[in-house]
Amino acid sequence: MSIYTTMLLLAGAGVLVAGLFYTWTFGKGQKRAQGNLDSQIPGTVQEHAYIRNPIFLTYIIVLSIALLFVVYFAVTTGTGY
């Protein structure tokens, strides 16, 4: 495997581990809620509704990585600019 493939593999594994950790801690928090379905939204989430949204974060991260791929391939092949 090339160093580029290895870096992508490690980055993907890091995202998976971080996602598993986040899901695990979120699940434990739900168990502690003890059936209170209409609890108040935390203040930090209310203030930063878009920044704390995981769907928006996923779009931003994926688009950033795709842009980095395009720039990398344009620079390495010499046909980009």
CYANA upper distance limits for C-alpha pairs under 8 A (distance plus 0.5 A):
  1 MET  CA      5 THR  CA      6.69
  1 MET  CA      6 THR  CA      7.12
  2 SER  CA      6 THR  CA      6.82
  3 ILE  CA      7 MET  CA      6.60
  4 TYR  CA      8 LEU  CA      6.85
  5 THR  CA      9 LEU  CA      6.61
  6 THR  CA     10 LEU  CA      6.67
  7 MET  CA     11 ALA  CA      6.60
  8 LEU  CA     12 GLY  CA      6.57
  9 LEU  CA     13 ALA  CA      6.63
 10 LEU  CA     14 GLY  CA      6.55
 11 ALA  CA     15 VAL  CA      6.80
 12 GLY  CA     16 LEU  CA      6.77
 13 ALA  CA     17 VAL  CA      6.67
 14 GLY  CA     18 ALA  CA      6.57
 15 VAL  CA     19 GLY  CA      6.51
 16 LEU  CA     20 LEU  CA      6.60
 17 VAL  CA     21 PHE  CA      6.65
 18 ALA  CA     22 TYR  CA      6.59
 19 GLY  CA     23 THR  CA      6.53
 20 LEU  CA     24 TRP  CA      6.50
 21 PHE  CA     25 THR  CA      6.72
 22 TYR  CA     26 PHE  CA      6.56
 23 THR  CA     27 GLY  CA      6.53
 24 TRP  CA     28 LYS  CA      6.87
 25 THR  CA     29 GLY  CA      6.78
 26 PHE  CA     30 GLN  CA      6.83
 27 GLY  CA     31 LYS  CA      6.95
 28 LYS  CA     32 ARG  CA      7.00
 29 GLY  CA     33 ALA  CA      7.03
 30 GLN  CA     34 GLN  CA      8.00
 31 LYS  CA     35 GLY  CA      8.49
 33 ALA  CA     37 LEU  CA      8.30
 41 ILE  CA     45 VAL  CA      7.29
 41 ILE  CA     46 GLN  CA      7.14
 42 PRO  CA     46 GLN  CA      6.91
 43 GLY  CA     47 GLU  CA      6.67
 44 THR  CA     48 HIS  CA      6.62
 45 VAL  CA     49 ALA  CA      5.79
 45 VAL  CA     52 ARG  CA      6.70
 48 HIS  CA     52 ARG  CA      6.55
 49 ALA  CA     53 ASN  CA      6.82
 50 TYR  CA     56 PHE  CA      7.36
 51 ILE  CA     56 PHE  CA      7.79
 51 ILE  CA     57 LEU  CA      7.50
 52 ARG  CA     57 LEU  CA      8.13
 53 ASN  CA     57 LEU  CA      6.88
 54 PRO  CA     58 THR  CA      6.52
 55 ILE  CA     59 TYR  CA      6.86
 56 PHE  CA     60 ILE  CA      6.70
 57 LEU  CA     61 ILE  CA      6.58
 58 THR  CA     62 VAL  CA      6.51
 59 TYR  CA     63 LEU  CA      6.48
 60 ILE  CA     64 SER  CA      6.57
 61 ILE  CA     65 ILE  CA      6.73
 62 VAL  CA     66 ALA  CA      6.62
 63 LEU  CA     67 LEU  CA      6.57
 64 SER  CA     68 LEU  CA      6.71
 65 ILE  CA     69 PHE  CA      6.76
 66 ALA  CA     70 VAL  CA      6.83
 67 LEU  CA     71 VAL  CA      6.70
 68 LEU  CA     72 TYR  CA      6.44
 69 PHE  CA     73 PHE  CA      6.60
 70 VAL  CA     74 ALA  CA      6.52
 71 VAL  CA     75 VAL  CA      6.57
 71 VAL  CA     80 GLY  CA      8.17
 72 TYR  CA     76 THR  CA      6.60
 73 PHE  CA     77 THR  CA      6.43
 73 PHE  CA     80 GLY  CA      8.22
 74 ALA  CA     78 GLY  CA      6.37
 74 ALA  CA     79 THR  CA      6.25
 74 ALA  CA     80 GLY  CA      4.54
 74 ALA  CA     81 TYR  CA      7.71
 75 VAL  CA     79 THR  CA      7.82
 75 VAL  CA     80 GLY  CA      6.74
